[in-house]
């Protein structure tokens, strides 16, 4: 599979040039094989690109602007779709490629597929991920403990204190997850 990035080397728009550089720079930096397809210097490239962008993905004027990204003949998206995939650590999925082992995207794919982190990948986790997992485990233990208190007590003060602890633990986990990723 070849990633094709349709660009315009002779574009007068600095916004288009910047978007093209962003896509190409990201692909080069991540050692993703790709082929530049210049629509300014090659009429066939321009026609092919315009003819293969799906109708629902075309702008209102009907003429898709570069950069447009394809995996062989399969349309991946435009710059905005690429940017969103990059922000979500989902570029390999966006491109229809398998993420390299050890990448954030590979971890996310394994978690989504299995519901948990594979054992062999846990050693590669940073301290933030270990803290996140430990906080989740601690939260589950605390919830179970508080549930037992609820079942055994009818005293409103004990129940309110238990709810307060539950909130504090939940807030800790939220902050840990939010500020470390």
Beta strands, then each sheet from edge to edge (+ up, - down):
strand 1: 3-7
strand 2: 34-38
strand 3: 68-71
strand 4: 74-78
sheet 1: 2+ 1+ 3- 4+
end
